[in-house]
Amino acid sequence: MYRIMQEALQNVSTHARASKAEVALGFSPSSVTLAISDDGQGFDLDAARRNGQGRLGLLGMHERAERLGGWLAIRTATRQGTRVELSVPIS
């Protein structure tokens, strides 16, 4: 989870042109959730996936989430910021 957070914050620092970023961590009896949000410029996620822009970072975050048995969602739009959400089951 730390590496996913690290990659998301690196993306904010490098690409987002954000004035702020927030990290939230939540716990329930069955899962841990992590959300990283920024107020930056956002991006076209479909275009990034098609063109390979940032592909390794995005792919790496998804692969790490899968290895943890969890899921990762990225919500973004041009000029509307980005939110990365991760949920990982715990026993």
PDB file of N, CA, C and O in Angstrom:
ATOM      1  N   MET A   1       0.826  -1.186   0.000  1.00  0.00           N
ATOM      2  CA  MET A   1       0.000   0.000   0.000  1.00  0.00           C
ATOM      3  C   MET A   1       0.871   1.251   0.000  1.00  0.00           C
ATOM      4  O   MET A   1       0.547   2.256  -0.633  1.00  0.00           O
ATOM      5  N   TYR A   2       1.980   1.165   0.722  1.00  0.00           N
ATOM      6  CA  TYR A   2       2.896   2.299   0.767  1.00  0.00           C
ATOM      7  C   TYR A   2       3.408   2.648  -0.628  1.00  0.00           C
ATOM      8  O   TYR A   2       3.456   3.823  -0.994  1.00  0.00           O
ATOM      9  N   ARG A   3       3.786   1.647  -1.403  1.00  0.00           N
ATOM     10  CA  ARG A   3       4.323   1.897  -2.751  1.00  0.00           C
ATOM     11  C   ARG A   3       3.273   2.497  -3.681  1.00  0.00           C
ATOM     12  O   ARG A   3       3.601   3.337  -4.519  1.00  0.00           O
ATOM     13  N   ILE A   4       2.034   2.084  -3.547  1.00  0.00           N
ATOM     14  CA  ILE A   4       0.959   2.676  -4.356  1.00  0.00           C
ATOM     15  C   ILE A   4       0.770   4.140  -3.974  1.00  0.00           C
ATOM     16  O   ILE A   4       0.628   5.002  -4.842  1.00  0.00           O
ATOM     17  N   MET A   5       0.770   4.418  -2.664  1.00  0.00           N
ATOM     18  CA  MET A   5       0.664   5.799  -2.213  1.00  0.00           C
ATOM     19  C   MET A   5       1.843   6.624  -2.718  1.00  0.00           C
ATOM     20  O   MET A   5       1.673   7.758  -3.168  1.00  0.00           O
ATOM     21  N   GLN A   6       3.026   6.051  -2.640  1.00  0.00           N
ATOM     22  CA  GLN A   6       4.232   6.740  -3.099  1.00  0.00           C
ATOM     23  C   GLN A   6       4.144   7.085  -4.589  1.00  0.00           C
ATOM     24  O   GLN A   6       4.474   8.204  -4.984  1.00  0.00           O
ATOM     25  N   GLU A   7       3.708   6.145  -5.403  1.00  0.00           N
ATOM     26  CA  GLU A   7       3.573   6.377  -6.842  1.00  0.00           C
ATOM     27  C   GLU A   7       2.520   7.444  -7.125  1.00  0.00           C
ATOM     28  O   GLU A   7       2.732   8.323  -7.961  1.00  0.00           O
ATOM     29  N   ALA A   8       1.384   7.370  -6.430  1.00  0.00           N
ATOM     30  CA  ALA A   8       0.319   8.353  -6.639  1.00  0.00           C
ATOM     31  C   ALA A   8       0.803   9.756  -6.267  1.00  0.00           C
ATOM     32  O   ALA A   8       0.541  10.712  -6.996  1.00  0.00           O
ATOM     33  N   LEU A   9       1.506   9.886  -5.140  1.00  0.00           N
ATOM     34  CA  LEU A   9       2.003  11.205  -4.724  1.00  0.00           C
ATOM     35  C   LEU A   9       3.116  11.700  -5.649  1.00  0.00           C
ATOM     36  O   LEU A   9       3.239  12.902  -5.883  1.00  0.00           O
ATOM     37  N   GLN A  10       3.913  10.790  -6.166  1.00  0.00           N
ATOM     38  CA  GLN A  10       4.935  11.179  -7.148  1.00  0.00           C
ATOM     39  C   GLN A  10       4.266  11.719  -8.407  1.00  0.00           C
ATOM     40  O   GLN A  10       4.733  12.698  -8.990  1.00  0.00           O
ATOM     41  N   ASN A  11       3.175  11.085  -8.826  1.00  0.00           N
ATOM     42  CA  ASN A  11       2.436  11.574  -9.992  1.00  0.00           C
ATOM     43  C   ASN A  11       1.848  12.958  -9.730  1.00  0.00           C
ATOM     44  O   ASN A  11       1.861  13.814 -10.615  1.00  0.00           O
ATOM     45  N   VAL A  12       1.335  13.185  -8.525  1.00  0.00           N
ATOM     46  CA  VAL A  12       0.828  14.512  -8.174  1.00  0.00           C
ATOM     47  C   VAL A  12       1.955  15.532  -8.287  1.00  0.00           C
ATOM     48  O   VAL A  12       1.787  16.589  -8.895  1.00  0.00           O
ATOM     49  N   SER A  13       3.099  15.210  -7.700  1.00  0.00           N
ATOM     50  CA  SER A  13       4.236  16.127  -7.693  1.00  0.00           C
ATOM     51  C   SER A  13       4.763  16.416  -9.090  1.00  0.00           C
ATOM     52  O   SER A  13       5.127  17.550  -9.400  1.00  0.00           O
ATOM     53  N   THR A  14       4.804  15.400  -9.923  1.00  0.00           N
ATOM     54  CA  THR A  14       5.411  15.525 -11.252  1.00  0.00           C
ATOM     55  C   THR A  14       4.463  16.082 -12.306  1.00  0.00           C
ATOM     56  O   THR A  14       4.880  16.869 -13.157  1.00  0.00           O
ATOM     57  N   HIS A  15       3.193  15.683 -12.261  1.00  0.00           N
ATOM     58  CA  HIS A  15       2.298  15.962 -13.384  1.00  0.00           C
ATOM     59  C   HIS A  15       1.082  16.836 -13.091  1.00  0.00           C
ATOM     60  O   HIS A  15       0.585  17.510 -13.993  1.00  0.00           O
ATOM     61  N   ALA A  16       0.596  16.841 -11.859  1.00  0.00           N
ATOM     62  CA  ALA A  16      -0.745  17.365 -11.596  1.00  0.00           C
ATOM     63  C   ALA A  16      -0.861  18.887 -11.567  1.00  0.00           C
ATOM     64  O   ALA A  16      -1.935  19.433 -11.823  1.00  0.00           O
ATOM     65  N   ARG A  17       0.232  19.568 -11.260  1.00  0.00           N
ATOM     66  CA  ARG A  17       0.153  21.026 -11.043  1.00  0.00           C
ATOM     67  C   ARG A  17      -0.906  21.346  -9.992  1.00  0.00           C
ATOM     68  O   ARG A  17      -1.685  22.287 -10.145  1.00  0.00           O
ATOM     69  N   ALA A  18      -0.923  20.563  -8.942  1.00  0.00           N
ATOM     70  CA  ALA A  18      -1.917  20.710  -7.878  1.00  0.00           C
ATOM     71  C   ALA A  18      -1.441  21.702  -6.823  1.00  0.00           C
ATOM     72  O   ALA A  18      -0.242  21.859  -6.595  1.00  0.00           O
ATOM     73  N   SER A  19      -2.393  22.364  -6.188  1.00  0.00           N
ATOM     74  CA  SER A  19      -2.052  23.219  -5.056  1.00  0.00           C
ATOM     75  C   SER A  19      -2.186  22.451  -3.743  1.00  0.00           C
ATOM     76  O   SER A  19      -1.645  22.872  -2.721  1.00  0.00           O
ATOM     77  N   LYS A  20      -2.909  21.319  -3.767  1.00  0.00           N
ATOM     78  CA  LYS A  20      -2.984  20.484  -2.581  1.00  0.00           C
ATOM     79  C   LYS A  20      -3.273  19.039  -2.962  1.00  0.00           C
ATOM     80  O   LYS A  20      -3.840  18.742  -4.013  1.00  0.00           O
ATOM     81  N   ALA A  21      -2.860  18.159  -2.067  1.00  0.00           N
ATOM     82  CA  ALA A  21      -3.142  16.731  -2.185  1.00  0.00           C
ATOM     83  C   ALA A  21      -3.549  16.250  -0.803  1.00  0.00           C
ATOM     84  O   ALA A  21      -3.065  16.755   0.210  1.00  0.00           O
ATOM     85  N   GLU A  22      -4.430  15.285  -0.772  1.00  0.00           N
ATOM     86  CA  GLU A  22      -4.891  14.717   0.494  1.00  0.00           C
ATOM     87  C   GLU A  22      -4.724  13.206   0.457  1.00  0.00           C
ATOM     88  O   GLU A  22      -4.964  12.558  -0.561  1.00  0.00           O
ATOM     89  N   VAL A  23      -4.307  12.664   1.594  1.00  0.00           N
ATOM     90  CA  VAL A  23      -4.204  11.221   1.757  1.00  0.00           C
ATOM     91  C   VAL A  23      -5.124  10.837   2.905  1.00  0.00           C
ATOM     92  O   VAL A  23      -5.047  11.414   3.990  1.00  0.00           O
ATOM     93  N   ALA A  24      -5.990   9.867   2.666  1.00  0.00           N
ATOM     94  CA  ALA A  24      -6.900   9.388   3.703  1.00  0.00           C
ATOM     95  C   ALA A  24      -6.759   7.876   3.815  1.00  0.00           C
ATOM     96  O   ALA A  24      -6.673   7.167   2.812  1.00  0.00           O
ATOM     97  N   LEU A  25      -6.739   7.402   5.044  1.00  0.00           N
ATOM     98  CA  LEU A  25      -6.628   5.980   5.313  1.00  0.00           C
ATOM     99  C   LEU A  25      -7.817   5.579   6.173  1.00  0.00           C
ATOM    100  O   LEU A  25      -8.095   6.214   7.190  1.00  0.00           O
ATOM    101  N   GLY A  26      -8.516   4.532   5.769  1.00  0.00           N
ATOM    102  CA  GLY A  26      -9.684   4.075   6.517  1.00  0.00           C
ATOM    103  C   GLY A  26      -9.578   2.599   6.843  1.00  0.00           C
ATOM    104  O   GLY A  26      -8.954   1.824   6.117  1.00  0.00           O
ATOM    105  N   PHE A  27     -10.194   2.232   7.937  1.00  0.00           N
ATOM    106  CA  PHE A  27     -10.163   0.844   8.386  1.00  0.00           C
ATOM    107  C   PHE A  27     -11.580   0.360   8.656  1.00  0.00           C
ATOM    108  O   PHE A  27     -12.415   1.108   9.164  1.00  0.00           O
ATOM    109  N   SER A  28     -11.840  -0.883   8.316  1.00  0.00           N
ATOM    110  CA  SER A  28     -13.060  -1.568   8.713  1.00  0.00           C
ATOM    111  C   SER A  28     -12.623  -2.949   9.197  1.00  0.00           C
ATOM    112  O   SER A  28     -11.452  -3.300   9.052  1.00  0.00           O
ATOM    113  N   PRO A  29     -13.520  -3.729   9.759  1.00  0.00           N
ATOM    114  CA  PRO A  29     -13.115  -5.064  10.207  1.00  0.00           C
ATOM    115  C   PRO A  29     -12.587  -5.957   9.072  1.00  0.00           C
ATOM    116  O   PRO A  29     -11.843  -6.906   9.319  1.00  0.00           O
ATOM    117  N   SER A  30     -12.978  -5.645   7.826  1.00  0.00           N
ATOM    118  CA  SER A  30     -12.586  -6.533   6.726  1.00  0.00           C
ATOM    119  C   SER A  30     -11.646  -5.913   5.697  1.00  0.00           C
ATOM    120  O   SER A  30     -11.173  -6.613   4.802  1.00  0.00           O
ATOM    121  N   SER A  31     -11.362  -4.603   5.806  1.00  0.00           N
ATOM    122  CA  SER A  31     -10.496  -3.997   4.778  1.00  0.00           C
ATOM    123  C   SER A  31      -9.823  -2.722   5.271  1.00  0.00           C
ATOM    124  O   SER A  31     -10.219  -2.104   6.259  1.00  0.00           O
ATOM    125  N   VAL A  32      -8.795  -2.372   4.532  1.00  0.00           N
ATOM    126  CA  VAL A  32      -8.110  -1.092   4.698  1.00  0.00           C
ATOM    127  C   VAL A  32      -8.290  -0.350   3.386  1.00  0.00           C
ATOM    128  O   VAL A  32      -8.103  -0.927   2.314  1.00  0.00           O
ATOM    129  N   THR A  33      -8.648   0.920   3.459  1.00  0.00           N
ATOM    130  CA  THR A  33      -8.800   1.723   2.253  1.00  0.00           C
ATOM    131  C   THR A  33      -7.840   2.902   2.291  1.00  0.00           C
ATOM    132  O   THR A  33      -7.552   3.458   3.350  1.00  0.00           O
ATOM    133  N   LEU A  34      -7.362   3.261   1.134  1.00  0.00           N
ATOM    134  CA  LEU A  34      -6.439   4.371   0.966  1.00  0.00           C
ATOM    135  C   LEU A  34      -6.966   5.221  -0.181  1.00  0.00           C
ATOM    136  O   LEU A  34      -7.311   4.692  -1.237  1.00  0.00           O
ATOM    137  N   ALA A  35      -7.029   6.519   0.016  1.00  0.00           N
ATOM    138  CA  ALA A  35      -7.461   7.429  -1.048  1.00  0.00           C
ATOM    139  C   ALA A  35      -6.479   8.583  -1.122  1.00  0.00           C
ATOM    140  O   ALA A  35      -6.145   9.192  -0.106  1.00  0.00           O
ATOM    141  N   ILE A  36      -6.022   8.880  -2.323  1.00  0.00           N
ATOM    142  CA  ILE A  36      -5.138  10.011  -2.588  1.00  0.00           C
ATOM    143  C   ILE A  36      -5.861  10.899  -3.588  1.00  0.00           C
ATOM    144  O   ILE A  36      -6.183  10.459  -4.691  1.00  0.00           O
ATOM    145  N   SER A  37      -6.118  12.146  -3.211  1.00  0.00           N
ATOM    146  CA  SER A  37      -6.845  13.087  -4.065  1.00  0.00           C
ATOM    147  C   SER A  37      -6.005  14.334  -4.262  1.00  0.00           C
ATOM    148  O   SER A  37      -5.251  14.734  -3.375  1.00  0.00           O
ATOM    149  N   ASP A  38      -6.141  14.949  -5.433  1.00  0.00           N
ATOM    150  CA  ASP A  38      -5.495  16.235  -5.662  1.00  0.00           C
ATOM    151  C   ASP A  38      -6.450  17.159  -6.410  1.00  0.00           C
ATOM    152  O   ASP A  38      -7.442  16.722  -6.992  1.00  0.00           O
ATOM    153  N   ASP A  39      -6.121  18.441  -6.376  1.00  0.00           N
ATOM    154  CA  ASP A  39      -6.933  19.441  -7.073  1.00  0.00           C
ATOM    155  C   ASP A  39      -6.234  19.921  -8.339  1.00  0.00           C
ATOM    156  O   ASP A  39      -6.413  21.064  -8.761  1.00  0.00           O
ATOM    157  N   GLY A  40      -5.450  19.058  -8.930  1.00  0.00           N
ATOM    158  CA  GLY A  40      -4.645  19.417 -10.094  1.00  0.00           C
ATOM    159  C   GLY A  40      -5.404  19.401 -11.402  1.00  0.00           C
ATOM    160  O   GLY A  40      -6.633  19.422 -11.449  1.00  0.00           O
ATOM    161  N   GLN A  41      -4.614  19.363 -12.464  1.00  0.00           N
ATOM    162  CA  GLN A  41      -5.166  19.490 -13.808  1.00  0.00           C
ATOM    163  C   GLN A  41      -5.844  18.227 -14.318  1.00  0.00           C
ATOM    164  O   GLN A  41      -6.517  18.271 -15.348  1.00  0.00           O
ATOM    165  N   GLY A  42      -5.685  17.103 -13.625  1.00  0.00           N
ATOM    166  CA  GLY A  42      -6.297  15.870 -14.097  1.00  0.00           C
ATOM    167  C   GLY A  42      -5.727  15.449 -15.445  1.00  0.00           C
ATOM    168  O   GLY A  42      -4.808  16.082 -15.965  1.00  0.00           O
ATOM    169  N   PHE A  43      -6.273  14.387 -16.002  1.00  0.00           N
ATOM    170  CA  PHE A  43      -5.814  13.903 -17.299  1.00  0.00           C
ATOM    171  C   PHE A  43      -6.859  12.978 -17.888  1.00  0.00           C
ATOM    172  O   PHE A  43      -7.791  12.555 -17.203  1.00  0.00           O
ATOM    173  N   ASP A  44      -6.698  12.674 -19.144  1.00  0.00           N
ATOM    174  CA  ASP A  44      -7.587  11.746 -19.843  1.00  0.00           C
ATOM    175  C   ASP A  44      -7.046  10.330 -19.621  1.00  0.00           C
ATOM    176  O   ASP A  44      -6.079   9.923 -20.264  1.00  0.00           O
ATOM    177  N   LEU A  45      -7.664   9.597 -18.722  1.00  0.00           N
ATOM    178  CA  LEU A  45      -7.184   8.274 -18.347  1.00  0.00           C
ATOM    179  C   LEU A  45      -7.188   7.306 -19.521  1.00  0.00           C
ATOM    180  O   LEU A  45      -6.231   6.556 -19.707  1.00  0.00           O
ATOM    181  N   ASP A  46      -8.254   7.315 -20.314  1.00  0.00           N
ATOM    182  CA  ASP A  46      -8.319   6.413 -21.469  1.00  0.00           C
ATOM    183  C   ASP A  46      -7.193   6.704 -22.455  1.00  0.00           C
ATOM    184  O   ASP A  46      -6.565   5.781 -22.972  1.00  0.00           O
ATOM    185  N   ALA A  47      -6.938   7.975 -22.714  1.00  0.00           N
ATOM    186  CA  ALA A  47      -5.858   8.349 -23.636  1.00  0.00           C
ATOM    187  C   ALA A  47      -4.501   7.931 -23.078  1.00  0.00           C
ATOM    188  O   ALA A  47      -3.643   7.459 -23.824  1.00  0.00           O
ATOM    189  N   ALA A  48      -4.306   8.099 -21.787  1.00  0.00           N
ATOM    190  CA  ALA A  48      -3.039   7.702 -21.164  1.00  0.00           C
ATOM    191  C   ALA A  48      -2.819   6.200 -21.309  1.00  0.00           C
ATOM    192  O   ALA A  48      -1.704   5.755 -21.579  1.00  0.00           O
ATOM    193  N   ARG A  49      -3.875   5.429 -21.131  1.00  0.00           N
ATOM    194  CA  ARG A  49      -3.758   3.973 -21.282  1.00  0.00           C
ATOM    195  C   ARG A  49      -3.504   3.586 -22.727  1.00  0.00           C
ATOM    196  O   ARG A  49      -2.697   2.696 -22.997  1.00  0.00           O
ATOM    197  N   ARG A  50      -4.186   4.247 -23.666  1.00  0.00           N
ATOM    198  CA  ARG A  50      -4.011   3.944 -25.093  1.00  0.00           C
ATOM    199  C   ARG A  50      -2.631   4.324 -25.582  1.00  0.00           C
ATOM    200  O   ARG A  50      -1.994   3.559 -26.306  1.00  0.00           O
ATOM    201  N   ASN A  51      -2.158   5.506 -25.191  1.00  0.00           N
ATOM    202  CA  ASN A  51      -0.897   6.032 -25.705  1.00  0.00           C
ATOM    203  C   ASN A  51       0.314   5.568 -24.908  1.00  0.00           C
ATOM    204  O   ASN A  51       1.451   5.804 -25.316  1.00  0.00           O
ATOM    205  N   GLY A  52       0.085   4.917 -23.787  1.00  0.00           N
ATOM    206  CA  GLY A  52       1.198   4.449 -22.977  1.00  0.00           C
ATOM    207  C   GLY A  52       1.783   5.519 -22.077  1.00  0.00           C
ATOM    208  O   GLY A  52       2.772   5.259 -21.391  1.00  0.00           O
ATOM    209  N   GLN A  53       1.203   6.730 -22.053  1.00  0.00           N
ATOM    210  CA  GLN A  53       1.703   7.764 -21.158  1.00  0.00           C
ATOM    211  C   GLN A  53       1.459   7.302 -19.732  1.00  0.00           C
ATOM    212  O   GLN A  53       0.329   6.979 -19.367  1.00  0.00           O
ATOM    213  N   GLY A  54       2.511   7.269 -18.922  1.00  0.00           N
ATOM    214  CA  GLY A  54       2.359   6.874 -17.538  1.00  0.00           C
ATOM    215  C   GLY A  54       1.940   5.428 -17.362  1.00  0.00           C
ATOM    216  O   GLY A  54       1.559   5.012 -16.268  1.00  0.00           O
ATOM    217  N   ARG A  55       2.009   4.673 -18.428  1.00  0.00           N
ATOM    218  CA  ARG A  55       1.495   3.303 -18.412  1.00  0.00           C
ATOM    219  C   ARG A  55       2.153   2.452 -17.336  1.00  0.00           C
ATOM    220  O   ARG A  55       1.468   1.696 -16.647  1.00  0.00           O
ATOM    221  N   LEU A  56       3.455   2.560 -17.179  1.00  0.00           N
ATOM    222  CA  LEU A  56       4.123   1.707 -16.208  1.00  0.00           C
ATOM    223  C   LEU A  56       3.719   2.053 -14.787  1.00  0.00           C
ATOM    224  O   LEU A  56       3.542   1.151 -13.968  1.00  0.00           O
ATOM    225  N   GLY A  57       3.569   3.320 -14.473  1.00  0.00           N
ATOM    226  CA  GLY A  57       3.139   3.720 -13.138  1.00  0.00           C
ATOM    227  C   GLY A  57       1.726   3.256 -12.850  1.00  0.00           C
ATOM    228  O   GLY A  57       1.463   2.695 -11.786  1.00  0.00           O
ATOM    229  N   LEU A  58       0.816   3.481 -13.777  1.00  0.00           N
ATOM    230  CA  LEU A  58      -0.577   3.054 -13.599  1.00  0.00           C
ATOM    231  C   LEU A  58      -0.665   1.532 -13.536  1.00  0.00           C
ATOM    232  O   LEU A  58      -1.354   0.973 -12.682  1.00  0.00           O
ATOM    233  N   LEU A  59       0.032   0.879 -14.439  1.00  0.00           N
ATOM    234  CA  LEU A  59       0.031  -0.582 -14.470  1.00  0.00           C
ATOM    235  C   LEU A  59       0.617  -1.138 -13.179  1.00  0.00           C
ATOM    236  O   LEU A  59       0.079  -2.087 -12.609  1.00  0.00           O
ATOM    237  N   GLY A  60       1.709  -0.556 -12.721  1.00  0.00           N
ATOM    238  CA  GLY A  60       2.342  -1.015 -11.484  1.00  0.00           C
ATOM    239  C   GLY A  60       1.431  -0.886 -10.278  1.00  0.00           C
ATOM    240  O   GLY A  60       1.398  -1.774  -9.426  1.00  0.00           O
ATOM    241  N   MET A  61       0.686   0.218 -10.198  1.00  0.00           N
ATOM    242  CA  MET A  61      -0.243   0.389  -9.086  1.00  0.00           C
ATOM    243  C   MET A  61      -1.342  -0.671  -9.128  1.00  0.00           C
ATOM    244  O   MET A  61      -1.701  -1.239  -8.096  1.00  0.00           O
ATOM    245  N   HIS A  62      -1.874  -0.936 -10.320  1.00  0.00           N
ATOM    246  CA  HIS A  62      -2.917  -1.962 -10.453  1.00  0.00           C
ATOM    247  C   HIS A  62      -2.369  -3.346 -10.101  1.00  0.00           C
ATOM    248  O   HIS A  62      -3.041  -4.122  -9.421  1.00  0.00           O
ATOM    249  N   GLU A  63      -1.163  -3.657 -10.555  1.00  0.00           N
ATOM    250  CA  GLU A  63      -0.567  -4.964 -10.259  1.00  0.00           C
ATOM    251  C   GLU A  63      -0.333  -5.137  -8.763  1.00  0.00           C
ATOM    252  O   GLU A  63      -0.580  -6.214  -8.219  1.00  0.00           O
ATOM    253  N   ARG A  64       0.138  -4.094  -8.097  1.00  0.00           N
ATOM    254  CA  ARG A  64       0.360  -4.178  -6.651  1.00  0.00           C
ATOM    255  C   ARG A  64      -0.966  -4.417  -5.916  1.00  0.00           C
ATOM    256  O   ARG A  64      -1.030  -5.226  -4.990  1.00  0.00           O
ATOM    257  N   ALA A  65      -2.009  -3.714  -6.329  1.00  0.00           N
ATOM    258  CA  ALA A  65      -3.320  -3.891  -5.700  1.00  0.00           C
ATOM    259  C   ALA A  65      -3.802  -5.331  -5.872  1.00  0.00           C
ATOM    260  O   ALA A  65      -4.308  -5.934  -4.925  1.00  0.00           O
ATOM    261  N   GLU A  66      -3.649  -5.876  -7.060  1.00  0.00           N
ATOM    262  CA  GLU A  66      -4.071  -7.254  -7.316  1.00  0.00           C
ATOM    263  C   GLU A  66      -3.277  -8.244  -6.469  1.00  0.00           C
ATOM    264  O   GLU A  66      -3.840  -9.209  -5.953  1.00  0.00           O
ATOM    265  N   ARG A  67      -1.969  -8.011  -6.323  1.00  0.00           N
ATOM    266  CA  ARG A  67      -1.148  -8.910  -5.504  1.00  0.00           C
ATOM    267  C   ARG A  67      -1.590  -8.893  -4.047  1.00  0.00           C
ATOM    268  O   ARG A  67      -1.426  -9.882  -3.333  1.00  0.00           O
ATOM    269  N   LEU A  68      -2.151  -7.767  -3.607  1.00  0.00           N
ATOM    270  CA  LEU A  68      -2.653  -7.671  -2.236  1.00  0.00           C
ATOM    271  C   LEU A  68      -4.069  -8.233  -2.107  1.00  0.00           C
ATOM    272  O   LEU A  68      -4.627  -8.278  -1.011  1.00  0.00           O
ATOM    273  N   GLY A  69      -4.648  -8.661  -3.234  1.00  0.00           N
ATOM    274  CA  GLY A  69      -6.009  -9.179  -3.230  1.00  0.00           C
ATOM    275  C   GLY A  69      -7.064  -8.087  -3.212  1.00  0.00           C
ATOM    276  O   GLY A  69      -8.229  -8.344  -2.908  1.00  0.00           O
ATOM    277  N   GLY A  70      -6.652  -6.867  -3.537  1.00  0.00           N
ATOM    278  CA  GLY A  70      -7.567  -5.732  -3.497  1.00  0.00           C
ATOM    279  C   GLY A  70      -7.899  -5.189  -4.865  1.00  0.00           C
ATOM    280  O   GLY A  70      -7.683  -5.842  -5.885  1.00  0.00           O
ATOM    281  N   TRP A  71      -8.429  -3.978  -4.867  1.00  0.00           N
ATOM    282  CA  TRP A  71      -8.759  -3.312  -6.121  1.00  0.00           C
ATOM    283  C   TRP A  71      -8.281  -1.867  -6.057  1.00  0.00           C
ATOM    284  O   TRP A  71      -8.127  -1.292  -4.980  1.00  0.00           O
ATOM    285  N   LEU A  72      -8.052  -1.298  -7.228  1.00  0.00           N
ATOM    286  CA  LEU A  72      -7.599   0.077  -7.370  1.00  0.00           C
ATOM    287  C   LEU A  72      -8.485   0.764  -8.393  1.00  0.00           C
ATOM    288  O   LEU A  72      -8.752   0.213  -9.461  1.00  0.00           O
ATOM    289  N   ALA A  73      -8.939   1.964  -8.069  1.00  0.00           N
ATOM    290  CA  ALA A  73      -9.744   2.756  -8.996  1.00  0.00           C
ATOM    291  C   ALA A  73      -9.091   4.129  -9.136  1.00  0.00           C
ATOM    292  O   ALA A  73      -8.644   4.720  -8.153  1.00  0.00           O
ATOM    293  N   ILE A  74      -9.043   4.624 -10.368  1.00  0.00           N
ATOM    294  CA  ILE A  74      -8.518   5.957 -10.637  1.00  0.00           C
ATOM    295  C   ILE A  74      -9.639   6.756 -11.279  1.00  0.00           C
ATOM    296  O   ILE A  74     -10.193   6.371 -12.309  1.00  0.00           O
ATOM    297  N   ARG A  75      -9.957   7.871 -10.647  1.00  0.00           N
ATOM    298  CA  ARG A  75     -10.995   8.767 -11.170  1.00  0.00           C
ATOM    299  C   ARG A  75     -10.333  10.098 -11.478  1.00  0.00           C
ATOM    300  O   ARG A  75      -9.730  10.720 -10.603  1.00  0.00           O
ATOM    301  N   THR A  76     -10.447  10.527 -12.716  1.00  0.00           N
ATOM    302  CA  THR A  76      -9.808  11.765 -13.122  1.00  0.00           C
ATOM    303  C   THR A  76     -10.512  12.330 -14.340  1.00  0.00           C
ATOM    304  O   THR A  76     -11.167  11.609 -15.093  1.00  0.00           O
ATOM    305  N   ALA A  77     -10.367  13.618 -14.515  1.00  0.00           N
ATOM    306  CA  ALA A  77     -10.873  14.295 -15.702  1.00  0.00           C
ATOM    307  C   ALA A  77     -10.042  15.551 -15.890  1.00  0.00           C
ATOM    308  O   ALA A  77      -9.572  16.148 -14.922  1.00  0.00           O
ATOM    309  N   THR A  78      -9.867  15.942 -17.125  1.00  0.00           N
ATOM    310  CA  THR A  78      -9.085  17.128 -17.425  1.00  0.00           C
ATOM    311  C   THR A  78      -9.625  18.322 -16.647  1.00  0.00           C
ATOM    312  O   THR A  78     -10.824  18.597 -16.672  1.00  0.00           O
ATOM    313  N   ARG A  79      -8.745  19.018 -15.967  1.00  0.00           N
ATOM    314  CA  ARG A  79      -9.020  20.205 -15.145  1.00  0.00           C
ATOM    315  C   ARG A  79      -9.922  19.933 -13.938  1.00  0.00           C
ATOM    316  O   ARG A  79     -10.516  20.859 -13.386  1.00  0.00           O
ATOM    317  N   GLN A  80     -10.025  18.657 -13.526  1.00  0.00           N
ATOM    318  CA  GLN A  80     -10.876  18.339 -12.381  1.00  0.00           C
ATOM    319  C   GLN A  80     -10.168  17.498 -11.325  1.00  0.00           C
ATOM    320  O   GLN A  80     -10.822  16.911 -10.463  1.00  0.00           O
ATOM    321  N   GLY A  81      -8.864  17.436 -11.381  1.00  0.00           N
ATOM    322  CA  GLY A  81      -8.132  16.684 -10.365  1.00  0.00           C
ATOM    323  C   GLY A  81      -8.180  15.184 -10.580  1.00  0.00           C
ATOM    324  O   GLY A  81      -8.744  14.686 -11.554  1.00  0.00           O
ATOM    325  N   THR A  82      -7.566  14.477  -9.630  1.00  0.00           N
ATOM    326  CA  THR A  82      -7.470  13.022  -9.714  1.00  0.00           C
ATOM    327  C   THR A  82      -7.686  12.432  -8.324  1.00  0.00           C
ATOM    328  O   THR A  82      -7.312  13.027  -7.314  1.00  0.00           O
ATOM    329  N   ARG A  83      -8.294  11.259  -8.297  1.00  0.00           N
ATOM    330  CA  ARG A  83      -8.474  10.519  -7.052  1.00  0.00           C
ATOM    331  C   ARG A  83      -8.099   9.066  -7.314  1.00  0.00           C
ATOM    332  O   ARG A  83      -8.629   8.428  -8.224  1.00  0.00           O
ATOM    333  N   VAL A  84      -7.188   8.559  -6.513  1.00  0.00           N
ATOM    334  CA  VAL A  84      -6.776   7.158  -6.572  1.00  0.00           C
ATOM    335  C   VAL A  84      -7.315   6.496  -5.320  1.00  0.00           C
ATOM    336  O   VAL A  84      -7.056   6.958  -4.209  1.00  0.00           O
ATOM    337  N   GLU A  85      -8.059   5.422  -5.490  1.00  0.00           N
ATOM    338  CA  GLU A  85      -8.643   4.706  -4.361  1.00  0.00           C
ATOM    339  C   GLU A  85      -8.179   3.254  -4.383  1.00  0.00           C
ATOM    340  O   GLU A  85      -8.202   2.588  -5.419  1.00  0.00           O
ATOM    341  N   LEU A  86      -7.761   2.788  -3.222  1.00  0.00           N
ATOM    342  CA  LEU A  86      -7.297   1.421  -3.060  1.00  0.00           C
ATOM    343  C   LEU A  86      -8.033   0.787  -1.897  1.00  0.00           C
ATOM    344  O   LEU A  86      -8.191   1.409  -0.846  1.00  0.00           O
ATOM    345  N   SER A  87      -8.478  -0.430  -2.073  1.00  0.00           N
ATOM    346  CA  SER A  87      -9.077  -1.187  -0.980  1.00  0.00           C
ATOM    347  C   SER A  87      -8.399  -2.554  -0.931  1.00  0.00           C
ATOM    348  O   SER A  87      -8.257  -3.235  -1.947  1.00  0.00           O
ATOM    349  N   VAL A  88      -7.986  -2.934   0.272  1.00  0.00           N
ATOM    350  CA  VAL A  88      -7.284  -4.212   0.452  1.00  0.00           C
ATOM    351  C   VAL A  88      -7.962  -4.964   1.591  1.00  0.00           C
ATOM    352  O   VAL A  88      -8.168  -4.407   2.670  1.00  0.00           O
ATOM    353  N   PRO A  89      -8.309  -6.223   1.355  1.00  0.00           N
ATOM    354  CA  PRO A  89      -8.926  -7.014   2.433  1.00  0.00           C
ATOM    355  C   PRO A  89      -7.921  -7.341   3.530  1.00  0.00           C
ATOM    356  O   PRO A  89      -6.728  -7.508   3.274  1.00  0.00           O
ATOM    357  N   ILE A  90      -8.428  -7.428   4.754  1.00  0.00           N
ATOM    358  CA  ILE A  90      -7.598  -7.849   5.885  1.00  0.00           C
ATOM    359  C   ILE A  90      -8.328  -8.959   6.609  1.00  0.00           C
ATOM    360  O   ILE A  90      -9.552  -9.070   6.540  1.00  0.00           O
ATOM    361  N   SER A  91      -7.565  -9.774   7.299  1.00  0.00           N
ATOM    362  CA  SER A  91      -8.181 -10.880   8.041  1.00  0.00           C
ATOM    363  C   SER A  91      -8.122 -10.606   9.520  1.00  0.00           C
ATOM    364  O   SER A  91      -8.589 -11.419  10.317  1.00  0.00           O
TER     365      SER A  91
END
